[in-house]
Amino acid sequence: MGDMVGQHEIHFSGWGETITIRHTAHSRETFAVGALRAAAWIVGRPPGLHTMRDVLSATDPHHDCK
């Protein structure tokens, strides 16, 4: 596939075996959506240490899932 813009792998290895999980992104839009969501989330927040877990645990404003 010639449209790969990012690939990440994580390996869990033990004695005699390895489990590999791979994520492949085919569009930078995937990353842009996340960056915009994080930017919208941070507006109005007090100064401090915030994590991506904070952002990702927030309700997605583009879906009516609650």
N, CA, C and O atoms as a Maestro MAE file, in Angstrom:
{
 s_m_m2io_version
 :::
 2.0.0
}

f_m_ct {
 s_m_title
 :::
 protein
 m_atom[264] {
  # First column is atom index #
  i_m_mmod_type
  r_m_x_coord
  r_m_y_coord
  r_m_z_coord
  i_m_residue_number
  s_m_chain_name
  s_m_pdb_residue_name
  s_m_pdb_atom_name
  i_m_atomic_number
  :::
  1 25 0.840 -1.186 0.000 1 A "MET " " N  " 7
  2 3 0.000 0.000 0.000 1 A "MET " " CA " 6
  3 2 0.876 1.237 0.000 1 A "MET " " C  " 6
  4 15 1.737 1.382 0.867 1 A "MET " " O  " 8
  5 25 0.679 2.105 -0.928 2 A "GLY " " N  " 7
  6 3 1.500 3.286 -1.040 2 A "GLY " " CA " 6
  7 2 0.985 4.493 -0.290 2 A "GLY " " C  " 6
  8 15 1.591 5.562 -0.356 2 A "GLY " " O  " 8
  9 25 -0.131 4.348 0.431 3 A "ASP " " N  " 7
  10 3 -0.711 5.504 1.105 3 A "ASP " " CA " 6
  11 2 -0.458 5.506 2.605 3 A "ASP " " C  " 6
  12 15 -1.155 6.214 3.332 3 A "ASP " " O  " 8
  13 25 0.504 4.748 3.093 4 A "MET " " N  " 7
  14 3 0.770 4.652 4.524 4 A "MET " " CA " 6
  15 2 1.509 5.910 4.995 4 A "MET " " C  " 6
  16 15 2.570 6.244 4.469 4 A "MET " " O  " 8
  17 25 0.939 6.610 5.995 5 A "VAL " " N  " 7
  18 3 1.567 7.818 6.512 5 A "VAL " " CA " 6
  19 2 2.108 7.620 7.929 5 A "VAL " " C  " 6
  20 15 2.825 8.475 8.449 5 A "VAL " " O  " 8
  21 25 1.768 6.511 8.537 6 A "GLY " " N  " 7
  22 3 2.270 6.231 9.879 6 A "GLY " " CA " 6
  23 2 2.025 4.794 10.253 6 A "GLY " " C  " 6
  24 15 0.997 4.213 9.906 6 A "GLY " " O  " 8
  25 25 2.982 4.221 10.967 7 A "GLN " " N  " 7
  26 3 2.826 2.839 11.423 7 A "GLN " " CA " 6
  27 2 3.470 2.704 12.794 7 A "GLN " " C  " 6
  28 15 4.583 3.180 13.020 7 A "GLN " " O  " 8
  29 25 2.767 2.059 13.696 8 A "HIS " " N  " 7
  30 3 3.260 1.843 15.049 8 A "HIS " " CA " 6
  31 2 3.071 0.383 15.391 8 A "HIS " " C  " 6
  32 15 2.065 -0.222 15.019 8 A "HIS " " O  " 8
  33 25 4.020 -0.182 16.088 9 A "GLU " " N  " 7
  34 3 3.920 -1.571 16.523 9 A "GLU " " CA " 6
  35 2 4.283 -1.667 17.986 9 A "GLU " " C  " 6
  36 15 5.120 -0.918 18.488 9 A "GLU " " O  " 8
  37 25 3.640 -2.604 18.661 10 A "ILE " " N  " 7
  38 3 4.014 -2.943 20.025 10 A "ILE " " CA " 6
  39 2 4.171 -4.460 20.071 10 A "ILE " " C  " 6
  40 15 3.361 -5.200 19.512 10 A "ILE " " O  " 8
  41 25 5.208 -4.899 20.734 11 A "HIS " " N  " 7
  42 3 5.517 -6.327 20.805 11 A "HIS " " CA " 6
  43 2 5.471 -6.779 22.260 11 A "HIS " " C  " 6
  44 15 6.037 -6.133 23.141 11 A "HIS " " O  " 8
  45 25 4.799 -7.879 22.495 12 A "PHE " " N  " 7
  46 3 4.789 -8.534 23.784 12 A "PHE " " CA " 6
  47 2 5.483 -9.878 23.588 12 A "PHE " " C  " 6
  48 15 4.954 -10.774 22.931 12 A "PHE " " O  " 8
  49 25 6.670 -10.004 24.165 13 A "SER " " N  " 7
  50 3 7.456 -11.206 23.930 13 A "SER " " CA " 6
  51 2 7.637 -12.000 25.213 13 A "SER " " C  " 6
  52 15 7.855 -11.447 26.291 13 A "SER " " O  " 8
  53 25 7.542 -13.279 25.064 14 A "GLY " " N  " 7
  54 3 7.797 -14.214 26.149 14 A "GLY " " CA " 6
  55 2 8.738 -15.292 25.649 14 A "GLY " " C  " 6
  56 15 9.286 -15.198 24.550 14 A "GLY " " O  " 8
  57 25 8.916 -16.297 26.453 15 A "TRP " " N  " 7
  58 3 9.792 -17.388 26.077 15 A "TRP " " CA " 6
  59 2 9.205 -18.125 24.882 15 A "TRP " " C  " 6
  60 15 8.190 -18.810 25.011 15 A "TRP " " O  " 8
  61 25 9.831 -17.991 23.732 16 A "GLY " " N  " 7
  62 3 9.430 -18.743 22.551 16 A "GLY " " CA " 6
  63 2 8.242 -18.198 21.779 16 A "GLY " " C  " 6
  64 15 7.741 -18.867 20.875 16 A "GLY " " O  " 8
  65 25 7.773 -16.988 22.115 17 A "GLU " " N  " 7
  66 3 6.637 -16.447 21.370 17 A "GLU " " CA " 6
  67 2 6.605 -14.927 21.461 17 A "GLU " " C  " 6
  68 15 7.136 -14.335 22.401 17 A "GLU " " O  " 8
  69 25 5.981 -14.313 20.478 18 A "THR " " N  " 7
  70 3 5.796 -12.863 20.441 18 A "THR " " CA " 6
  71 2 4.417 -12.559 19.892 18 A "THR " " C  " 6
  72 15 3.992 -13.139 18.893 18 A "THR " " O  " 8
  73 25 3.725 -11.649 20.550 19 A "ILE " " N  " 7
  74 3 2.455 -11.124 20.050 19 A "ILE " " CA " 6
  75 2 2.734 -9.695 19.592 19 A "ILE " " C  " 6
  76 15 3.309 -8.901 20.337 19 A "ILE " " O  " 8
  77 25 2.327 -9.371 18.368 20 A "THR " " N  " 7
  78 3 2.553 -8.047 17.804 20 A "THR " " CA " 6
  79 2 1.215 -7.410 17.455 20 A "THR " " C  " 6
  80 15 0.363 -8.029 16.819 20 A "THR " " O  " 8
  81 25 1.045 -6.161 17.883 21 A "ILE " " N  " 7
  82 3 -0.128 -5.366 17.509 21 A "ILE " " CA " 6
  83 2 0.387 -4.223 16.650 21 A "ILE " " C  " 6
  84 15 1.326 -3.527 17.035 21 A "ILE " " O  " 8
  85 25 -0.224 -4.028 15.489 22 A "ARG " " N  " 7
  86 3 0.225 -2.983 14.559 22 A "ARG " " CA " 6
  87 2 -0.941 -2.053 14.226 22 A "ARG " " C  " 6
  88 15 -2.065 -2.489 13.976 22 A "ARG " " O  " 8
  89 25 -0.631 -0.768 14.231 23 A "HIS " " N  " 7
  90 3 -1.588 0.251 13.796 23 A "HIS " " CA " 6
  91 2 -0.985 0.927 12.572 23 A "HIS " " C  " 6
  92 15 0.164 1.367 12.607 23 A "HIS " " O  " 8
  93 25 -1.748 1.011 11.500 24 A "THR " " N  " 7
  94 3 -1.299 1.677 10.285 24 A "THR " " CA " 6
  95 2 -2.283 2.783 9.938 24 A "THR " " C  " 6
  96 15 -3.484 2.538 9.822 24 A "THR " " O  " 8
  97 25 -1.777 3.998 9.772 25 A "ALA " " N  " 7
  98 3 -2.609 5.134 9.376 25 A "ALA " " CA " 6
  99 2 -2.439 5.365 7.880 25 A "ALA " " C  " 6
  100 15 -1.322 5.368 7.361 25 A "ALA " " O  " 8
  101 25 -3.554 5.556 7.202 26 A "HIS " " N  " 7
  102 3 -3.534 5.770 5.761 26 A "HIS " " CA " 6
  103 2 -3.862 7.211 5.379 26 A "HIS " " C  " 6
  104 15 -3.881 7.561 4.199 26 A "HIS " " O  " 8
  105 25 -4.118 8.042 6.387 27 A "SER " " N  " 7
  106 3 -4.439 9.446 6.122 27 A "SER " " CA " 6
  107 2 -4.004 10.282 7.318 27 A "SER " " C  " 6
  108 15 -4.192 9.870 8.463 27 A "SER " " O  " 8
  109 25 -3.440 11.422 7.069 28 A "ARG " " N  " 7
  110 3 -3.068 12.331 8.160 28 A "ARG " " CA " 6
  111 2 -4.304 12.940 8.816 28 A "ARG " " C  " 6
  112 15 -4.218 13.512 9.903 28 A "ARG " " O  " 8
  113 25 -5.444 12.817 8.156 29 A "GLU " " N  " 7
  114 3 -6.692 13.336 8.730 29 A "GLU " " CA " 6
  115 2 -6.961 12.709 10.093 29 A "GLU " " C  " 6
  116 15 -7.498 13.365 10.986 29 A "GLU " " O  " 8
  117 25 -6.595 11.457 10.252 30 A "THR " " N  " 7
  118 3 -6.769 10.762 11.530 30 A "THR " " CA " 6
  119 2 -6.083 11.534 12.648 30 A "THR " " C  " 6
  120 15 -6.662 11.721 13.718 30 A "THR " " O  " 8
  121 25 -4.852 11.984 12.408 31 A "PHE " " N  " 7
  122 3 -4.099 12.718 13.411 31 A "PHE " " CA " 6
  123 2 -4.659 14.125 13.600 31 A "PHE " " C  " 6
  124 15 -4.693 14.633 14.721 31 A "PHE " " O  " 8
  125 25 -5.095 14.752 12.522 32 A "ALA " " N  " 7
  126 3 -5.635 16.107 12.591 32 A "ALA " " CA " 6
  127 2 -6.911 16.146 13.422 32 A "ALA " " C  " 6
  128 15 -7.108 17.075 14.206 32 A "ALA " " O  " 8
  129 25 -7.771 15.162 13.264 33 A "VAL " " N  " 7
  130 3 -9.015 15.105 14.040 33 A "VAL " " CA " 6
  131 2 -8.695 15.037 15.528 33 A "VAL " " C  " 6
  132 15 -9.329 15.723 16.331 33 A "VAL " " O  " 8
  133 25 -7.725 14.224 15.898 34 A "GLY " " N  " 7
  134 3 -7.329 14.117 17.300 34 A "GLY " " CA " 6
  135 2 -6.733 15.415 17.836 34 A "GLY " " C  " 6
  136 15 -7.009 15.807 18.970 34 A "GLY " " O  " 8
  137 25 -5.921 16.075 17.028 35 A "ALA " " N  " 7
  138 3 -5.320 17.340 17.453 35 A "ALA " " CA " 6
  139 2 -6.382 18.413 17.651 35 A "ALA " " C  " 6
  140 15 -6.316 19.183 18.609 35 A "ALA " " O  " 8
  141 25 -7.359 18.468 16.754 36 A "LEU " " N  " 7
  142 3 -8.447 19.448 16.882 36 A "LEU " " CA " 6
  143 2 -9.312 19.158 18.102 36 A "LEU " " C  " 6
  144 15 -9.753 20.076 18.793 36 A "LEU " " O  " 8
  145 25 -9.551 17.876 18.361 37 A "ARG " " N  " 7
  146 3 -10.337 17.502 19.537 37 A "ARG " " CA " 6
  147 2 -9.608 17.918 20.811 37 A "ARG " " C  " 6
  148 15 -10.230 18.446 21.733 37 A "ARG " " O  " 8
  149 25 -8.298 17.687 20.873 38 A "ALA " " N  " 7
  150 3 -7.519 18.075 22.048 38 A "ALA " " CA " 6
  151 2 -7.500 19.590 22.215 38 A "ALA " " C  " 6
  152 15 -7.599 20.088 23.336 38 A "ALA " " O  " 8
  153 25 -7.372 20.334 21.108 39 A "ALA " " N  " 7
  154 3 -7.365 21.796 21.178 39 A "ALA " " CA " 6
  155 2 -8.704 22.320 21.689 39 A "ALA " " C  " 6
  156 15 -8.737 23.232 22.516 39 A "ALA " " O  " 8
  157 25 -9.798 21.755 21.210 40 A "ALA " " N  " 7
  158 3 -11.125 22.187 21.669 40 A "ALA " " CA " 6
  159 2 -11.317 21.856 23.144 40 A "ALA " " C  " 6
  160 15 -11.948 22.621 23.873 40 A "ALA " " O  " 8
  161 25 -10.784 20.733 23.587 41 A "TRP " " N  " 7
  162 3 -10.934 20.297 24.974 41 A "TRP " " CA " 6
  163 2 -10.193 21.231 25.930 41 A "TRP " " C  " 6
  164 15 -10.692 21.526 27.016 41 A "TRP " " O  " 8
  165 25 -9.015 21.694 25.539 42 A "ILE " " N  " 7
  166 3 -8.167 22.475 26.446 42 A "ILE " " CA " 6
  167 2 -8.669 23.899 26.665 42 A "ILE " " C  " 6
  168 15 -8.322 24.531 27.662 42 A "ILE " " O  " 8
  169 25 -9.489 24.412 25.733 43 A "VAL " " N  " 7
  170 3 -9.989 25.787 25.851 43 A "VAL " " CA " 6
  171 2 -10.771 25.931 27.159 43 A "VAL " " C  " 6
  172 15 -11.701 25.170 27.429 43 A "VAL " " O  " 8
  173 25 -10.383 26.903 27.951 44 A "GLY " " N  " 7
  174 3 -11.082 27.185 29.204 44 A "GLY " " CA " 6
  175 2 -10.627 26.346 30.380 44 A "GLY " " C  " 6
  176 15 -11.107 26.549 31.495 44 A "GLY " " O  " 8
  177 25 -9.714 25.408 30.167 45 A "ARG " " N  " 7
  178 3 -9.214 24.588 31.279 45 A "ARG " " CA " 6
  179 2 -8.186 25.390 32.074 45 A "ARG " " C  " 6
  180 15 -7.478 26.226 31.514 45 A "ARG " " O  " 8
  181 25 -8.108 25.138 33.364 46 A "PRO " " N  " 7
  182 3 -7.104 25.848 34.162 46 A "PRO " " CA " 6
  183 2 -5.699 25.355 33.825 46 A "PRO " " C  " 6
  184 15 -5.531 24.232 33.350 46 A "PRO " " O  " 8
  185 25 -4.690 26.192 34.069 47 A "PRO " " N  " 7
  186 3 -3.317 25.741 33.851 47 A "PRO " " CA " 6
  187 2 -3.031 24.509 34.703 47 A "PRO " " C  " 6
  188 15 -3.560 24.369 35.806 47 A "PRO " " O  " 8
  189 25 -2.208 23.639 34.192 48 A "GLY " " N  " 7
  190 3 -1.846 22.447 34.943 48 A "GLY " " CA " 6
  191 2 -1.397 21.345 34.015 48 A "GLY " " C  " 6
  192 15 -1.254 21.550 32.810 48 A "GLY " " O  " 8
  193 25 -1.178 20.190 34.575 49 A "LEU " " N  " 7
  194 3 -0.750 19.038 33.803 49 A "LEU " " CA " 6
  195 2 -1.980 18.266 33.336 49 A "LEU " " C  " 6
  196 15 -2.752 17.762 34.151 49 A "LEU " " O  " 8
  197 25 -2.155 18.180 32.042 50 A "HIS " " N  " 7
  198 3 -3.262 17.446 31.447 50 A "HIS " " CA " 6
  199 2 -2.682 16.341 30.584 50 A "HIS " " C  " 6
  200 15 -1.622 16.513 29.983 50 A "HIS " " O  " 8
  201 25 -3.360 15.219 30.517 51 A "THR " " N  " 7
  202 3 -2.874 14.083 29.738 51 A "THR " " CA " 6
  203 2 -3.832 13.777 28.601 51 A "THR " " C  " 6
  204 15 -4.969 14.250 28.587 51 A "THR " " O  " 8
  205 25 -3.365 12.986 27.655 52 A "MET " " N  " 7
  206 3 -4.262 12.548 26.578 52 A "MET " " CA " 6
  207 2 -5.372 11.666 27.136 52 A "MET " " C  " 6
  208 15 -6.451 11.588 26.548 52 A "MET " " O  " 8
  209 25 -5.129 11.013 28.244 53 A "ARG " " N  " 7
  210 3 -6.195 10.228 28.886 53 A "ARG " " CA " 6
  211 2 -7.346 11.148 29.282 53 A "ARG " " C  " 6
  212 15 -8.511 10.781 29.131 53 A "ARG " " O  " 8
  213 25 -7.029 12.347 29.790 54 A "ASP " " N  " 7
  214 3 -8.072 13.323 30.129 54 A "ASP " " CA " 6
  215 2 -8.895 13.676 28.898 54 A "ASP " " C  " 6
  216 15 -10.125 13.699 28.948 54 A "ASP " " O  " 8
  217 25 -8.212 13.949 27.799 55 A "VAL " " N  " 7
  218 3 -8.888 14.338 26.555 55 A "VAL " " CA " 6
  219 2 -9.736 13.184 26.034 55 A "VAL " " C  " 6
  220 15 -10.898 13.376 25.675 55 A "VAL " " O  " 8
  221 25 -9.163 11.998 25.993 56 A "LEU " " N  " 7
  222 3 -9.863 10.854 25.404 56 A "LEU " " CA " 6
  223 2 -11.015 10.355 26.256 56 A "LEU " " C  " 6
  224 15 -11.933 9.720 25.738 56 A "LEU " " O  " 8
  225 25 -10.984 10.631 27.555 57 A "SER " " N  " 7
  226 3 -12.084 10.189 28.413 57 A "SER " " CA " 6
  227 2 -13.256 11.163 28.391 57 A "SER " " C  " 6
  228 15 -14.328 10.857 28.913 57 A "SER " " O  " 8
  229 25 -13.057 12.337 27.786 58 A "ALA " " N  " 7
  230 3 -14.133 13.314 27.663 58 A "ALA " " CA " 6
  231 2 -15.150 12.834 26.622 58 A "ALA " " C  " 6
  232 15 -14.817 12.068 25.718 58 A "ALA " " O  " 8
  233 25 -16.372 13.290 26.766 59 A "THR " " N  " 7
  234 3 -17.411 12.941 25.804 59 A "THR " " CA " 6
  235 2 -17.055 13.500 24.434 59 A "THR " " C  " 6
  236 15 -16.667 14.662 24.318 59 A "THR " " O  " 8
  237 25 -17.182 12.697 23.420 60 A "ASP " " N  " 7
  238 3 -16.896 13.121 22.058 60 A "ASP " " CA " 6
  239 2 -17.998 14.068 21.599 60 A "ASP " " C  " 6
  240 15 -19.158 13.662 21.532 60 A "ASP " " O  " 8
  241 25 -17.664 15.341 21.277 61 A "PRO " " N  " 7
  242 3 -18.685 16.313 20.910 61 A "PRO " " CA " 6
  243 2 -19.336 16.022 19.550 61 A "PRO " " C  " 6
  244 15 -20.351 16.633 19.217 61 A "PRO " " O  " 8
  245 25 -18.776 15.113 18.771 62 A "HIS " " N  " 7
  246 3 -19.308 14.826 17.444 62 A "HIS " " CA " 6
  247 2 -20.251 13.620 17.439 62 A "HIS " " C  " 6
  248 15 -20.804 13.266 16.397 62 A "HIS " " O  " 8
  249 25 -20.432 12.997 18.595 63 A "HIS " " N  " 7
  250 3 -21.328 11.841 18.674 63 A "HIS " " CA " 6
  251 2 -22.273 12.006 19.831 63 A "HIS " " C  " 6
  252 15 -21.939 12.659 20.820 63 A "HIS " " O  " 8
  253 25 -23.443 11.426 19.726 64 A "ASP " " N  " 7
  254 3 -24.437 11.512 20.782 64 A "ASP " " CA " 6
  255 2 -24.374 10.316 21.713 64 A "ASP " " C  " 6
  256 15 -25.375 9.973 22.343 64 A "ASP " " O  " 8
  257 25 -23.227 9.680 21.812 65 A "CYS " " N  " 7
  258 3 -23.055 8.523 22.685 65 A "CYS " " CA " 6
  259 2 -22.798 9.006 24.092 65 A "CYS " " C  " 6
  260 15 -21.919 9.834 24.331 65 A "CYS " " O  " 8
  261 25 -23.579 8.477 25.026 66 A "LYS " " N  " 7
  262 3 -23.398 8.857 26.438 66 A "LYS " " CA " 6
  263 2 -23.390 7.634 27.296 66 A "LYS " " C  " 6
  264 15 -23.250 7.736 28.515 66 A "LYS " " O  " 8
  :::
 }
 m_bond[263] {
  # First column is bond index #
  i_m_from
  i_m_to
  i_m_order
  :::
  1 1 2 1
  2 2 3 1
  3 3 4 2
  4 3 5 1
  5 5 6 1
  6 6 7 1
  7 7 8 2
  8 7 9 1
  9 9 10 1
  10 10 11 1
  11 11 12 2
  12 11 13 1
  13 13 14 1
  14 14 15 1
  15 15 16 2
  16 15 17 1
  17 17 18 1
  18 18 19 1
  19 19 20 2
  20 19 21 1
  21 21 22 1
  22 22 23 1
  23 23 24 2
  24 23 25 1
  25 25 26 1
  26 26 27 1
  27 27 28 2
  28 27 29 1
  29 29 30 1
  30 30 31 1
  31 31 32 2
  32 31 33 1
  33 33 34 1
  34 34 35 1
  35 35 36 2
  36 35 37 1
  37 37 38 1
  38 38 39 1
  39 39 40 2
  40 39 41 1
  41 41 42 1
  42 42 43 1
  43 43 44 2
  44 43 45 1
  45 45 46 1
  46 46 47 1
  47 47 48 2
  48 47 49 1
  49 49 50 1
  50 50 51 1
  51 51 52 2
  52 51 53 1
  53 53 54 1
  54 54 55 1
  55 55 56 2
  56 55 57 1
  57 57 58 1
  58 58 59 1
  59 59 60 2
  60 59 61 1
  61 61 62 1
  62 62 63 1
  63 63 64 2
  64 63 65 1
  65 65 66 1
  66 66 67 1
  67 67 68 2
  68 67 69 1
  69 69 70 1
  70 70 71 1
  71 71 72 2
  72 71 73 1
  73 73 74 1
  74 74 75 1
  75 75 76 2
  76 75 77 1
  77 77 78 1
  78 78 79 1
  79 79 80 2
  80 79 81 1
  81 81 82 1
  82 82 83 1
  83 83 84 2
  84 83 85 1
  85 85 86 1
  86 86 87 1
  87 87 88 2
  88 87 89 1
  89 89 90 1
  90 90 91 1
  91 91 92 2
  92 91 93 1
  93 93 94 1
  94 94 95 1
  95 95 96 2
  96 95 97 1
  97 97 98 1
  98 98 99 1
  99 99 100 2
  100 99 101 1
  101 101 102 1
  102 102 103 1
  103 103 104 2
  104 103 105 1
  105 105 106 1
  106 106 107 1
  107 107 108 2
  108 107 109 1
  109 109 110 1
  110 110 111 1
  111 111 112 2
  112 111 113 1
  113 113 114 1
  114 114 115 1
  115 115 116 2
  116 115 117 1
  117 117 118 1
  118 118 119 1
  119 119 120 2
  120 119 121 1
  121 121 122 1
  122 122 123 1
  123 123 124 2
  124 123 125 1
  125 125 126 1
  126 126 127 1
  127 127 128 2
  128 127 129 1
  129 129 130 1
  130 130 131 1
  131 131 132 2
  132 131 133 1
  133 133 134 1
  134 134 135 1
  135 135 136 2
  136 135 137 1
  137 137 138 1
  138 138 139 1
  139 139 140 2
  140 139 141 1
  141 141 142 1
  142 142 143 1
  143 143 144 2
  144 143 145 1
  145 145 146 1
  146 146 147 1
  147 147 148 2
  148 147 149 1
  149 149 150 1
  150 150 151 1
  151 151 152 2
  152 151 153 1
  153 153 154 1
  154 154 155 1
  155 155 156 2
  156 155 157 1
  157 157 158 1
  158 158 159 1
  159 159 160 2
  160 159 161 1
  161 161 162 1
  162 162 163 1
  163 163 164 2
  164 163 165 1
  165 165 166 1
  166 166 167 1
  167 167 168 2
  168 167 169 1
  169 169 170 1
  170 170 171 1
  171 171 172 2
  172 171 173 1
  173 173 174 1
  174 174 175 1
  175 175 176 2
  176 175 177 1
  177 177 178 1
  178 178 179 1
  179 179 180 2
  180 179 181 1
  181 181 182 1
  182 182 183 1
  183 183 184 2
  184 183 185 1
  185 185 186 1
  186 186 187 1
  187 187 188 2
  188 187 189 1
  189 189 190 1
  190 190 191 1
  191 191 192 2
  192 191 193 1
  193 193 194 1
  194 194 195 1
  195 195 196 2
  196 195 197 1
  197 197 198 1
  198 198 199 1
  199 199 200 2
  200 199 201 1
  201 201 202 1
  202 202 203 1
  203 203 204 2
  204 203 205 1
  205 205 206 1
  206 206 207 1
  207 207 208 2
  208 207 209 1
  209 209 210 1
  210 210 211 1
  211 211 212 2
  212 211 213 1
  213 213 214 1
  214 214 215 1
  215 215 216 2
  216 215 217 1
  217 217 218 1
  218 218 219 1
  219 219 220 2
  220 219 221 1
  221 221 222 1
  222 222 223 1
  223 223 224 2
  224 223 225 1
  225 225 226 1
  226 226 227 1
  227 227 228 2
  228 227 229 1
  229 229 230 1
  230 230 231 1
  231 231 232 2
  232 231 233 1
  233 233 234 1
  234 234 235 1
  235 235 236 2
  236 235 237 1
  237 237 238 1
  238 238 239 1
  239 239 240 2
  240 239 241 1
  241 241 242 1
  242 242 243 1
  243 243 244 2
  244 243 245 1
  245 245 246 1
  246 246 247 1
  247 247 248 2
  248 247 249 1
  249 249 250 1
  250 250 251 1
  251 251 252 2
  252 251 253 1
  253 253 254 1
  254 254 255 1
  255 255 256 2
  256 255 257 1
  257 257 258 1
  258 258 259 1
  259 259 260 2
  260 259 261 1
  261 261 262 1
  262 262 263 1
  263 263 264 2
  :::
 }
}
